[in-house]
């Protein structure tokens, strides 16, 4: 909210442009700027001093994050400050989209995310194929019906994620999986038979332990005992989830959707892991499963920054 306020200091009157900001803990703070344009509307002044308030928001969010979250050699104070700066730039851009621009940008994001995520799992659909299936509701001659349904289902799930309709609970995760395997696999709910990652010697959680370990994972995320930054928490949650591998099929895709649900639910921009990074991604997961978590944390930090820089930031200069 932006408004004008007049204050008297030592008998002299000053006009301030005020903007309220709600921090992640619910606390509301007020940013202010002395202005001289007495006849201008708050909205015009807001646009004129947009850069000033953007900088102040970045400072406020960074200060909050640095005080709340632990720091280490990867999620250092400098990196946490950058993460929070990207968060502000993202919302500064998105909130200024028209309804049509918002739909266009997030349709593009959904198509790109779906194409890359499914390609990691071996899908043969091109980005153009994905767009045709998603937005023209057409099938592609010669393509596996499973790949068509994966694409259609992915759009439905991403729309709910962007609308903040998924909570990171056991129930929410099971619902997400059911939506993603609709018309593909009848084995919904937690796995009933042991599974494995082909080509890996990592021992996944046995069926009889899945419910217990998933409950522990969800509780760990909610409590965040180490006071980890939300992006770092995403990386570790993802690694732990893939080690459990709770479903008969679709664990990789579900895991990547969960990451974006976690980010979006806390006002951070979603990220994309590209198929060209598949080998590095798999290697980071293998390292994680052997007890070395830092490579996966570093990987997620890089993807967060690159997705914003290569996708969302491209629209920033067009927003007035």
Backbone as numpy.savetxt, mean C-alpha at the origin, in Angstrom:
# Nx Ny Nz CAx CAy CAz Cx Cy Cz
-9.03 20.82 6.74 -9.88 22.01 6.74 -9.00 23.26 6.74
-9.32 24.23 5.88 -8.56 25.47 5.79 -9.48 26.65 6.10
-9.00 27.58 6.91 -9.82 28.74 7.26 -8.91 29.90 7.64
-9.49 31.11 7.67 -8.76 32.32 8.05 -9.06 32.67 9.50
-8.05 33.18 10.19 -8.22 33.58 11.58 -7.41 34.84 11.83
-8.01 35.77 12.54 -7.31 37.03 12.85 -6.85 37.00 14.30
-5.60 37.36 14.50 -5.05 37.37 15.86 -4.43 38.72 16.16
-4.50 39.09 17.41 -3.87 40.33 17.85 -2.64 40.01 18.68
-1.52 40.57 18.27 -0.27 40.38 19.00 0.31 41.74 19.32
0.40 42.04 20.61 0.88 43.33 21.08 0.12 44.48 20.43
-1.21 44.30 20.34 -2.07 45.34 19.80 -2.13 45.42 18.29
-1.36 44.63 17.62 -1.36 44.65 16.16 -2.07 43.41 15.64
-2.94 43.61 14.64 -3.73 42.50 14.10 -3.01 41.81 12.94
-3.06 40.46 12.96 -2.45 39.65 11.90 -3.48 38.66 11.38
-3.44 38.43 10.08 -4.34 37.47 9.46 -3.58 36.18 9.18
-4.13 35.07 9.65 -3.48 33.77 9.49 -4.34 32.84 8.63
-3.68 32.11 7.76 -4.35 31.01 7.06 -4.07 29.77 7.88
-5.12 29.11 8.33 -4.99 27.97 9.22 -5.41 26.68 8.50
-4.69 25.61 8.76 -5.06 24.31 8.20 -4.92 23.25 9.28
-5.98 22.48 9.51 -5.93 21.43 10.52 -5.44 20.14 9.88
-4.71 19.37 10.67 -4.12 18.12 10.20 -4.30 17.06 11.28
-4.85 15.91 10.89 -5.05 14.82 11.84 -3.91 13.82 11.70
-3.18 13.59 12.77 -2.07 12.64 12.77 -2.59 11.21 12.92
-1.77 10.20 12.62 -2.22 8.81 12.69 -2.78 8.39 14.05
-2.37 9.04 15.12 -2.88 8.68 16.45 -4.19 9.39 16.78
-4.72 10.15 15.81 -5.99 10.84 16.02 -5.84 12.27 16.51
-4.65 12.65 16.93 -4.42 14.01 17.41 -4.52 15.00 16.27
-5.20 16.11 16.51 -5.36 17.15 15.49 -4.43 18.31 15.81
-3.62 18.72 14.85 -2.75 19.87 15.02 -3.13 20.93 13.99
-2.69 22.15 14.23 -3.03 23.25 13.33 -1.76 23.85 12.75
-1.72 23.94 11.44 -0.62 24.60 10.73 -1.09 26.00 10.38
-0.18 26.96 10.41 -0.61 28.32 10.14 0.42 29.12 9.35
-0.09 30.11 8.59 0.76 30.95 7.76 0.21 32.37 7.79
1.05 33.34 8.10 0.64 34.75 8.08 0.42 35.16 6.63
-0.73 35.79 6.35 -1.04 36.23 4.99 -1.44 37.71 5.01
-1.30 38.33 3.85 -1.65 39.75 3.74 -2.85 40.00 2.84
-3.30 38.95 2.14 -4.40 39.09 1.19 -5.74 39.02 1.93
-6.20 40.15 2.43 -7.39 40.17 3.27 -8.68 39.85 2.53
-8.70 40.09 1.23 -9.94 39.89 0.48 -9.97 38.56 -0.27
-8.92 37.78 -0.17 -8.87 36.50 -0.89 -9.60 35.42 -0.08
-10.17 34.45 -0.78 -10.87 33.36 -0.11 -9.87 32.35 0.44
-10.25 31.59 1.47 -9.35 30.57 2.01 -8.89 29.56 0.95
-9.79 29.20 0.03 -9.42 28.22 -0.99 -8.35 28.76 -1.94
-8.47 30.03 -2.32 -7.45 30.64 -3.19 -6.12 30.75 -2.46
-6.18 31.10 -1.19 -4.97 31.20 -0.39 -4.34 29.82 -0.18
-5.20 28.84 0.00 -4.71 27.46 0.17 -3.91 27.04 -1.05
-4.41 27.37 -2.25 -3.70 27.02 -3.47 -2.40 27.81 -3.60
-2.44 29.10 -3.23 -1.25 29.94 -3.33 -0.13 29.43 -2.42
-0.52 28.99 -1.22 0.48 28.56 -0.23 0.53 27.04 -0.09
0.12 26.36 -1.15 0.09 24.90 -1.13 1.46 24.31 -0.80
2.52 24.86 -1.42 3.87 24.36 -1.18 4.28 24.51 0.27
3.91 25.63 0.87 4.24 25.88 2.28 3.59 24.83 3.17
2.29 24.59 2.96 1.58 23.65 3.82 2.01 22.20 3.56
2.37 21.90 2.32 2.88 20.56 2.02 4.15 20.29 2.81
5.05 21.26 2.83 6.29 21.13 3.59 6.00 20.96 5.07
5.09 21.73 5.60 4.76 21.64 7.02 4.12 20.29 7.37
3.30 19.77 6.45 2.71 18.45 6.67 3.78 17.37 6.71
4.73 17.48 5.80 5.82 16.51 5.77 6.60 16.55 7.08
6.86 17.72 7.56 7.60 17.87 8.83 6.80 17.28 9.98
5.49 17.51 9.99 4.65 17.01 11.08 4.57 15.48 11.07
4.37 14.90 9.89 4.28 13.44 9.80 5.63 12.78 10.12
6.70 13.38 9.64 8.02 12.82 9.92 8.32 12.88 11.42
8.00 13.99 12.05 8.22 14.13 13.50 7.44 13.07 14.26
6.18 12.87 13.87 5.35 11.85 14.53 5.97 10.47 14.35
6.34 10.13 13.10 6.87 8.79 12.80 8.20 8.54 13.52
9.06 9.54 13.55 10.37 9.37 14.19 10.24 9.17 15.69
9.21 9.75 16.29 8.98 9.59 17.72 8.30 8.25 18.03
7.47 7.76 17.09 6.66 6.58 17.37 7.35 5.27 17.00
8.09 5.26 15.86 8.60 4.01 15.33 10.09 3.83 15.58
10.48 2.58 15.76 11.89 2.26 15.99 12.67 2.47 14.70
13.98 2.65 14.84 14.85 2.89 13.69 16.00 1.90 13.69
16.45 1.56 12.48 17.60 0.68 12.35 18.37 1.08 11.11
19.29 0.23 10.64 20.14 0.63 9.52 19.41 0.67 8.19
18.23 0.05 8.08 17.44 0.13 6.85 16.33 1.16 7.01
15.51 1.00 8.02 14.48 2.00 8.31 15.07 3.03 9.28
16.01 3.78 8.74 16.69 4.82 9.51 15.81 6.06 9.59
16.25 7.02 10.38 15.52 8.27 10.48 15.38 8.94 9.12
16.44 8.89 8.34 16.41 9.50 7.01 15.40 8.81 6.11
15.38 7.48 6.13 14.46 6.74 5.26 13.01 6.90 5.72
12.78 6.90 7.02 11.42 7.10 7.53 10.91 8.48 7.13
11.78 9.48 7.17 11.40 10.83 6.74 11.01 10.82 5.27
11.75 10.09 4.44 11.43 9.99 3.00 10.10 9.29 2.78
9.86 8.22 3.54 8.60 7.48 3.42 7.42 8.39 3.72
7.54 9.17 4.80 6.45 10.07 5.18 6.29 11.20 4.17
7.38 11.66 3.59 7.32 12.71 2.56 6.56 12.21 1.33
6.84 10.97 0.94 6.13 10.36 -0.19 4.65 10.24 0.11
4.32 9.87 1.33 2.92 9.76 1.75 2.19 11.09 1.56
2.81 12.17 1.96 2.19 13.49 1.81 2.06 13.87 0.34
3.11 13.65 -0.44 3.07 13.97 -1.87 1.99 13.17 -2.57
1.84 11.91 -2.18 0.82 11.04 -2.76 -0.57 11.62 -2.53
-0.88 11.97 -1.28 -2.20 12.49 -0.98 -2.40 13.89 -1.53
-1.34 14.67 -1.59 -1.43 16.01 -2.18 -1.82 15.91 -3.65
-1.36 14.85 -4.31 -1.71 14.62 -5.71 -3.10 14.03 -5.85
-3.35 12.93 -5.14 -4.61 12.20 -5.28 -5.83 13.04 -4.90
-5.70 13.84 -3.85 -6.85 14.63 -3.40 -7.21 15.75 -4.36
-6.32 16.04 -5.30 -6.60 17.09 -6.27 -7.05 16.53 -7.62
-7.20 15.20 -7.71 -7.75 14.60 -8.92 -9.24 14.93 -9.04
-9.69 15.09 -10.26 -11.13 15.11 -10.49 -11.63 13.68 -10.37
-12.93 13.49 -10.34 -13.50 12.14 -10.25 -13.03 11.28 -11.42
-13.00 11.89 -12.63 -12.59 11.16 -13.82 -11.11 10.83 -13.78
-10.29 11.77 -13.31 -8.85 11.53 -13.21 -8.55 10.44 -12.19
-9.25 10.46 -11.09 -9.06 9.45 -10.04 -9.34 8.06 -10.59
-10.44 7.92 -11.30 -10.80 6.61 -11.88 -9.74 6.17 -12.89
-9.31 7.07 -13.74 -8.34 6.73 -14.78 -7.02 6.27 -14.17
-6.52 7.03 -13.20 -5.23 6.70 -12.58 -5.28 5.37 -11.85
-6.34 5.13 -11.08 -6.39 3.91 -10.30 -6.80 2.70 -11.14
-7.48 2.92 -12.25 -7.67 1.83 -13.21 -6.31 1.42 -13.78
-5.49 2.39 -14.11 -4.15 2.11 -14.64 -3.31 1.38 -13.60
-3.40 1.85 -12.35 -2.63 1.18 -11.29 -3.09 -0.27 -11.13
-4.40 -0.48 -11.08 -4.94 -1.83 -10.89 -4.51 -2.76 -12.02
-4.55 -2.27 -13.25 -4.12 -3.08 -14.39 -2.64 -3.41 -14.30
-1.82 -2.42 -13.96 -0.38 -2.65 -13.84 -0.05 -3.61 -12.71
-0.67 -3.39 -11.54 -0.42 -4.28 -10.41 -0.81 -5.71 -10.75
-2.00 -5.88 -11.34 -2.50 -7.21 -11.66 -1.60 -7.91 -12.68
-1.23 -7.17 -13.72 -0.35 -7.75 -14.73 0.96 -8.23 -14.12
1.60 -7.38 -13.32 2.90 -7.72 -12.73 2.76 -8.85 -11.72
1.77 -8.78 -10.85 1.60 -9.79 -9.80 1.31 -11.16 -10.40
0.41 -11.20 -11.38 0.07 -12.48 -12.00 1.22 -13.01 -12.84
1.98 -12.11 -13.47 3.13 -12.53 -14.27 4.20 -13.19 -13.40
4.34 -12.72 -12.17 5.28 -13.35 -11.23 4.93 -14.82 -11.04
3.62 -15.12 -11.10 3.16 -16.50 -10.91 3.10 -17.28 -12.22
3.51 -16.63 -13.33 3.58 -17.34 -14.60 2.49 -17.04 -15.60
1.61 -16.08 -15.33 0.55 -15.74 -16.27 1.14 -15.25 -17.59
0.52 -15.65 -18.69 1.00 -15.28 -20.03 0.31 -14.03 -20.57
-0.66 -13.47 -19.85 -1.37 -12.29 -20.33 -0.44 -11.08 -20.38
-0.54 -10.30 -21.45 0.20 -9.05 -21.55 -0.56 -7.97 -20.80
0.06 -6.81 -20.63 -0.63 -5.69 -19.98 -1.86 -5.29 -20.80
-1.74 -5.32 -22.12 -2.88 -5.00 -22.98 -4.00 -6.02 -22.78
-3.63 -7.31 -22.68 -4.62 -8.35 -22.43 -5.37 -8.09 -21.13
-4.61 -7.73 -20.10 -5.20 -7.46 -18.78 -6.21 -6.32 -18.88
-5.84 -5.26 -19.57 -6.74 -4.11 -19.72 -8.01 -4.49 -20.47
-7.89 -5.33 -21.49 -9.06 -5.77 -22.25 -10.00 -6.58 -21.37
-9.45 -7.50 -20.60 -10.27 -8.34 -19.72 -10.92 -7.50 -18.63
-10.15 -6.58 -18.04 -10.64 -5.78 -16.92 -11.69 -4.75 -17.32
-11.39 -4.00 -18.37 -12.19 -2.82 -18.66 -13.11 -2.95 -19.88
-12.89 -4.00 -20.68 -13.79 -4.24 -21.80 -14.60 -5.52 -21.60
-14.27 -6.22 -20.49 -14.99 -7.44 -20.12 -15.01 -8.45 -21.26
-13.86 -8.61 -21.91 -13.73 -9.56 -23.02 -12.67 -10.60 -22.69
-12.82 -11.78 -23.22 -11.80 -12.81 -23.08 -10.77 -12.65 -24.20
-9.65 -13.35 -24.06 -8.59 -13.31 -25.06 -8.47 -14.68 -25.69
-8.62 -14.74 -27.01 -8.52 -16.02 -27.71 -7.18 -16.69 -27.43
-7.25 -17.98 -27.14 -6.04 -18.77 -26.95 -5.44 -18.69 -25.57
-6.06 -17.93 -24.67 -5.53 -17.80 -23.31 -6.29 -18.70 -22.34
-5.57 -19.18 -21.35 -6.14 -20.06 -20.33 -7.26 -19.33 -19.59
-8.38 -20.00 -19.42 -9.52 -19.40 -18.73 -9.15 -19.01 -17.30
-8.24 -19.77 -16.70 -7.79 -19.45 -15.34 -7.19 -18.05 -15.29
-6.38 -17.71 -16.30 -5.73 -16.40 -16.34 -6.76 -15.27 -16.50
-7.83 -15.56 -17.22 -8.90 -14.57 -17.39 -9.59 -14.31 -16.06
-9.92 -15.39 -15.34 -10.59 -15.22 -14.05 -9.66 -14.58 -13.01
-8.37 -14.92 -13.05 -7.42 -14.28 -12.13 -7.45 -12.77 -12.30
-7.54 -12.34 -13.55 -7.54 -10.91 -13.85 -8.84 -10.25 -13.39
-9.97 -10.87 -13.71 -11.25 -10.32 -13.29 -11.35 -10.26 -11.76
-10.95 -11.33 -11.11 -11.02 -11.38 -9.65 -10.11 -10.33 -9.02
-8.95 -10.12 -9.62 -7.98 -9.15 -9.08 -8.56 -7.75 -9.07
-9.31 -7.41 -10.11 -9.90 -6.07 -10.15 -10.89 -5.89 -9.00
-11.72 -6.89 -8.76 -12.69 -6.80 -7.67 -12.01 -6.62 -6.32
-10.94 -7.37 -6.11 -10.22 -7.29 -4.84 -9.54 -5.93 -4.68
-8.89 -5.45 -5.75 -8.19 -4.17 -5.65 -9.17 -3.02 -5.43
-10.34 -3.07 -6.03 -11.34 -2.03 -5.80 -11.74 -1.98 -4.33
-11.86 -3.14 -3.70 -12.20 -3.18 -2.28 -11.03 -2.67 -1.43
-9.82 -3.01 -1.83 -8.65 -2.52 -1.09 -8.57 -1.00 -1.15
-8.72 -0.45 -2.34 -8.64 1.00 -2.49 -9.79 1.70 -1.78
-10.90 0.98 -1.60 -12.02 1.53 -0.85 -11.95 1.22 0.64
-10.83 0.64 1.05 -10.59 0.29 2.47 -11.67 -0.66 3.00
-12.00 -1.65 2.19 -13.04 -2.60 2.59 -12.45 -3.89 3.17
-11.11 -4.00 3.23 -10.49 -5.21 3.77 -9.77 -4.89 5.08
-10.15 -5.56 6.15 -9.41 -5.47 7.40 -8.44 -6.65 7.46
-7.28 -6.41 8.04 -6.27 -7.48 8.11 -6.56 -8.35 9.31
-7.59 -9.16 9.17 -7.99 -10.14 10.16 -7.98 -11.50 9.46
-8.07 -12.57 10.24 -8.15 -13.89 9.61 -9.37 -13.96 8.69
-10.48 -13.46 9.14 -11.70 -13.47 8.34 -11.51 -12.67 7.05
-10.88 -11.51 7.17 -10.65 -10.66 6.01 -9.73 -11.30 5.00
-8.69 -11.96 5.48 -7.72 -12.61 4.59 -8.35 -13.81 3.89
-9.14 -14.58 4.61 -9.83 -15.73 4.01 -10.82 -15.25 2.94
-11.51 -14.16 3.22 -12.45 -13.58 2.25 -11.70 -13.13 0.99
-10.55 -12.49 1.19 -9.76 -12.04 0.05 -9.34 -13.22 -0.82
-8.87 -14.29 -0.18 -8.46 -15.48 -0.93 -9.64 -16.07 -1.70
-10.78 -16.14 -1.07 -11.97 -16.71 -1.73 -12.33 -15.90 -2.97
-12.21 -14.58 -2.88 -12.52 -13.73 -4.03 -11.50 -13.95 -5.15
-10.24 -14.12 -4.80 -9.20 -14.25 -5.80 -9.24 -15.59 -6.54
-9.76 -16.63 -5.90 -9.81 -17.95 -6.56 -11.21 -18.30 -7.06
-12.11 -17.31 -7.06 -13.47 -17.55 -7.55 -13.44 -18.05 -9.00
-14.17 -19.11 -9.26 -14.23 -19.75 -10.59 -12.91 -20.39 -11.02
-11.96 -20.49 -10.09 -10.65 -21.07 -10.40 -10.39 -22.32 -9.56
-10.63 -22.20 -8.26 -10.28 -23.27 -7.32 -11.34 -23.33 -6.23
-11.86 -24.49 -5.97 -12.89 -24.67 -4.95 -12.31 -24.84 -3.56
-10.98 -24.94 -3.47 -10.35 -25.16 -2.17 -10.18 -23.84 -1.44
-11.26 -23.33 -0.89 -11.21 -22.09 -0.13 -11.02 -22.40 1.35
-10.71 -21.36 2.12 -10.37 -21.58 3.52 -8.94 -22.09 3.62
-8.48 -22.32 4.85 -7.10 -22.76 5.06 -6.87 -24.15 4.44
-5.64 -24.40 4.07 -5.28 -25.65 3.39 -5.56 -26.86 4.29
-5.93 -27.94 3.64 -6.21 -29.20 4.32 -5.14 -30.25 4.04
-4.17 -29.88 3.22 -3.15 -30.84 2.79 -1.81 -30.09 2.73
-0.70 -30.71 3.10 0.59 -30.02 3.07 0.92 -29.51 1.66
1.56 -28.35 1.57 1.99 -27.83 0.29 3.45 -27.43 0.36
4.01 -27.07 -0.77 5.42 -26.70 -0.82 5.63 -25.68 -1.93
6.74 -24.96 -1.84 7.14 -24.05 -2.90 8.09 -24.81 -3.80
7.70 -25.01 -5.06 8.51 -25.80 -5.98 9.89 -25.17 -6.15
10.91 -26.01 -6.00 12.28 -25.54 -6.14 12.89 -25.00 -4.87
12.12 -25.03 -3.77 12.62 -24.52 -2.49 12.59 -25.64 -1.45
13.56 -25.62 -0.55 13.59 -26.62 0.51 13.03 -26.07 1.83
12.40 -24.88 1.76 11.81 -24.28 2.95 10.60 -25.10 3.39
10.55 -25.43 4.67 9.44 -26.20 5.22 8.30 -25.25 5.59
7.18 -25.40 4.92 6.02 -24.56 5.18 5.20 -25.11 6.35
4.35 -24.27 6.89 3.52 -24.67 8.03 2.58 -25.81 7.64
2.48 -26.80 8.50 1.59 -27.93 8.25 0.13 -27.50 8.47
-0.81 -28.14 7.78 -2.22 -27.74 7.87 -2.75 -27.61 9.29
-2.37 -28.55 10.15 -2.91 -28.55 11.51 -2.41 -27.38 12.37
-1.37 -26.67 11.87 -0.82 -25.54 12.63 -1.19 -24.18 12.02
-1.84 -24.19 10.85 -2.09 -22.94 10.13 -2.97 -21.98 10.92
-4.07 -22.47 11.43 -4.99 -21.58 12.15 -4.30 -20.91 13.33
-3.53 -21.66 14.06 -2.82 -21.11 15.22 -1.80 -20.06 14.78
-1.02 -20.37 13.76 0.03 -19.45 13.33 -0.54 -18.20 12.66
-1.65 -18.34 11.95 -2.29 -17.17 11.36 -2.86 -16.25 12.44
-3.44 -16.83 13.46 -3.96 -16.03 14.57 -2.83 -15.27 15.26
-1.69 -15.94 15.44 -0.53 -15.30 16.06 0.02 -14.18 15.17
0.02 -14.42 13.85 0.53 -13.41 12.92 -0.33 -12.15 12.93
-1.65 -12.33 12.89 -2.56 -11.19 12.91 -2.44 -10.43 14.22
-2.32 -11.15 15.33 -2.18 -10.51 16.64 -0.86 -9.74 16.72
0.20 -10.33 16.18 1.51 -9.67 16.17 1.44 -8.35 15.39
0.77 -8.36 14.26 0.65 -7.13 13.47 -0.13 -6.06 14.23
-1.22 -6.47 14.87 -2.06 -5.52 15.58 -1.32 -4.89 16.76
-0.56 -5.69 17.47 0.15 -5.19 18.66 1.45 -4.49 18.30
2.10 -4.93 17.19 3.35 -4.35 16.74 4.30 -4.11 17.92
4.69 -5.17 18.62 5.48 -5.02 19.85 6.83 -4.33 19.65
7.38 -4.40 18.44 8.67 -3.77 18.17 8.54 -2.32 17.72
7.31 -1.82 17.64 7.04 -0.45 17.19 7.67 -0.19 15.83
7.40 -1.09 14.89 7.95 -0.98 13.55 7.14 0.00 12.71
7.84 0.68 11.79 7.14 1.55 10.85 6.18 0.69 10.02
5.00 1.21 9.64 4.03 0.41 8.88 4.59 -0.27 7.63
5.52 0.36 6.93 6.09 -0.27 5.74 7.00 -1.43 6.12
7.76 -1.27 7.18 8.61 -2.36 7.68 7.74 -3.50 8.18
6.64 -3.16 8.83 5.71 -4.17 9.32 5.12 -4.96 8.15
4.85 -4.27 7.04 4.33 -4.94 5.83 5.32 -5.98 5.33
6.59 -5.60 5.27 7.61 -6.51 4.76 7.70 -7.77 5.62
7.74 -7.59 6.93 7.86 -8.73 7.84 6.59 -9.57 7.84
5.43 -8.92 7.79 4.17 -9.66 7.73 4.13 -10.52 6.47
4.56 -9.94 5.36 4.56 -10.66 4.09 5.45 -11.90 4.16
6.64 -11.72 4.70 7.55 -12.85 4.82 6.98 -13.95 5.70
6.40 -13.58 6.82 5.81 -14.56 7.73 4.60 -15.25 7.09
3.79 -14.47 6.38 2.61 -15.04 5.72 3.01 -16.07 4.67
4.02 -15.74 3.86 4.45 -16.68 2.81 5.10 -17.92 3.40
5.69 -17.80 4.57 6.26 -18.98 5.25 5.13 -19.90 5.74
4.04 -19.33 6.19 2.89 -20.15 6.60 2.24 -20.78 5.38
2.12 -19.99 4.29 1.48 -20.48 3.06 0.14 -21.13 3.40
-0.81 -20.34 3.94 -2.00 -20.92 4.55 -3.03 -21.53 3.61
-2.92 -21.23 2.30 -3.94 -21.71 1.37 -3.39 -22.76 0.42
-4.29 -23.53 -0.15 -3.87 -24.56 -1.09 -3.25 -23.95 -2.35
-3.72 -22.76 -2.73 -3.22 -22.09 -3.93 -3.42 -20.59 -3.78
-2.63 -19.82 -4.51 -2.82 -18.37 -4.53 -2.14 -17.60 -3.42
-1.22 -18.23 -2.69 -0.59 -17.57 -1.54 0.23 -16.34 -1.92
0.95 -16.43 -3.03 1.76 -15.29 -3.46 0.91 -14.10 -3.81
-0.13 -14.34 -4.60 -1.01 -13.24 -5.00 -1.74 -12.66 -3.80
-2.26 -13.51 -2.94 -2.94 -13.02 -1.74 -1.98 -12.18 -0.90
-0.76 -12.67 -0.73 0.22 -11.97 0.07 0.52 -10.57 -0.44
0.60 -10.42 -1.76 0.90 -9.10 -2.33 -0.31 -8.16 -2.22
-1.51 -8.71 -2.31 -2.70 -7.88 -2.10 -2.78 -7.43 -0.64
-2.44 -8.31 0.29 -2.48 -7.95 1.71 -1.54 -6.77 1.98
-0.36 -6.80 1.38 0.59 -5.70 1.55 -0.07 -4.37 1.21
-0.75 -4.31 0.07 -1.37 -3.05 -0.34 -2.56 -2.68 0.53
-3.28 -3.67 1.02 -4.37 -3.38 1.96 -3.81 -2.76 3.23
-2.70 -3.30 3.72 -2.07 -2.76 4.93 -1.62 -1.32 4.71
-1.02 -1.04 3.55 -0.54 0.30 3.26 -1.69 1.29 3.10
-2.65 0.94 2.26 -3.78 1.84 1.99 -4.58 2.13 3.25
-4.77 1.12 4.09 -5.54 1.32 5.33 -4.89 2.33 6.26
-3.59 2.57 6.07 -2.89 3.54 6.92 -2.42 4.76 6.12
-3.07 5.00 5.00 -2.87 6.21 4.19 -1.57 6.24 3.38
-0.89 5.11 3.25 0.32 5.07 2.43 -0.04 4.62 1.02
0.69 5.07 0.00 0.39 4.63 -1.36 0.70 3.15 -1.55
-0.06 2.47 -2.40 0.19 1.04 -2.66 1.45 0.87 -3.49
1.98 -0.34 -3.55 3.20 -0.58 -4.30 3.03 -1.74 -5.28
3.96 -1.82 -6.21 3.96 -2.87 -7.23 5.32 -3.58 -7.20
5.30 -4.91 -7.21 6.50 -5.71 -7.40 6.45 -6.21 -8.84
7.40 -5.81 -9.65 7.35 -6.12 -11.08 7.94 -7.49 -11.39
7.46 -8.06 -12.49 7.90 -9.40 -12.88 9.40 -9.44 -13.17
9.96 -8.30 -13.59 11.40 -8.24 -13.85 12.21 -8.35 -12.57
11.55 -8.17 -11.42 12.21 -8.26 -10.12 11.89 -9.59 -9.43
11.31 -10.51 -10.18 10.87 -11.77 -9.60 12.00 -12.52 -8.91
13.14 -12.67 -9.59 14.25 -13.43 -9.01 14.74 -12.80 -7.71
14.86 -11.47 -7.71 15.30 -10.77 -6.50 14.27 -10.93 -5.38
13.02 -10.84 -5.73 11.92 -11.00 -4.78 11.93 -12.40 -4.15
12.04 -13.42 -4.99 12.06 -14.80 -4.50 13.29 -15.03 -3.61
14.41 -14.46 -4.01 15.64 -14.60 -3.21 15.47 -13.95 -1.84
14.83 -12.78 -1.80 14.58 -12.11 -0.52 13.67 -12.94 0.38
12.66 -13.58 -0.22 11.77 -14.44 0.56 12.52 -15.67 1.08
13.37 -16.25 0.25 14.16 -17.41 0.68 15.09 -17.03 1.83
15.71 -15.86 1.72 16.57 -15.38 2.81 15.76 -15.20 4.08
14.57 -14.62 3.93 13.69 -14.40 5.08 13.36 -15.72 5.76
13.01 -16.71 4.98 12.62 -18.01 5.53 13.78 -18.71 6.24
14.99 -18.29 5.92 16.17 -18.86 6.59 16.64 -17.98 7.75
15.83 -16.98 8.06 16.12 -16.18 9.25 16.75 -14.83 9.02
17.03 -14.48 7.73 17.63 -13.18 7.44 16.56 -12.28 6.82
16.05 -11.33 7.59 14.90 -10.53 7.17 15.26 -9.25 6.43
16.48 -8.78 6.55 16.82 -7.44 6.09 16.68 -7.24 4.58
16.99 -8.28 3.80 16.89 -8.11 2.35 15.44 -7.85 1.92
14.49 -8.53 2.55 13.09 -8.32 2.20 12.64 -6.93 2.65
13.11 -6.49 3.80 12.77 -5.14 4.28 13.31 -4.09 3.31
14.55 -4.26 2.89 15.17 -3.34 1.94 14.44 -3.36 0.60
14.03 -4.54 0.17 13.32 -4.70 -1.10 12.00 -3.93 -1.07
11.24 -4.07 0.02 9.96 -3.37 0.12 10.15 -1.86 0.16
11.16 -1.40 0.85 11.44 0.03 0.90 11.73 0.57 -0.50
12.49 -0.18 -1.26 12.82 0.22 -2.63 11.58 0.23 -3.51
10.72 -0.80 -3.40 9.52 -0.87 -4.25 8.54 0.24 -3.90
8.45 0.59 -2.63 7.58 1.70 -2.20 8.01 2.99 -2.88
9.29 3.28 -2.81 9.80 4.53 -3.40 9.70 4.51 -4.91
10.02 3.38 -5.52 10.00 3.30 -6.99 8.59 3.35 -7.55
7.64 2.70 -6.88 6.26 2.74 -7.38 5.73 4.16 -7.36
6.00 4.89 -6.29 5.54 6.27 -6.26 6.26 7.09 -7.33
7.58 6.95 -7.39 8.36 7.75 -8.33 8.03 7.46 -9.78
7.82 6.19 -10.11 7.60 5.81 -11.50 6.13 5.82 -11.92
5.22 5.87 -10.95 3.80 5.81 -11.31 3.06 7.06 -10.84
2.85 7.21 -9.55 2.01 8.31 -9.05 2.65 9.68 -9.25
3.97 9.78 -9.07 4.63 11.09 -9.19 4.54 11.64 -10.60
4.31 10.76 -11.58 4.21 11.22 -12.97 3.02 12.17 -13.17
2.03 12.09 -12.26 0.84 12.93 -12.40 0.95 14.22 -11.61
1.93 14.31 -10.71 2.01 15.45 -9.80 2.10 16.78 -10.53
2.91 16.86 -11.58 3.12 18.14 -12.26 1.90 18.63 -13.02
0.91 17.74 -13.20 -0.30 18.13 -13.91 -1.41 18.60 -12.98
-1.16 18.49 -11.69 -2.17 18.91 -10.70 -1.92 20.36 -10.33
-2.91 21.19 -10.50 -2.79 22.62 -10.21 -3.48 22.96 -8.91
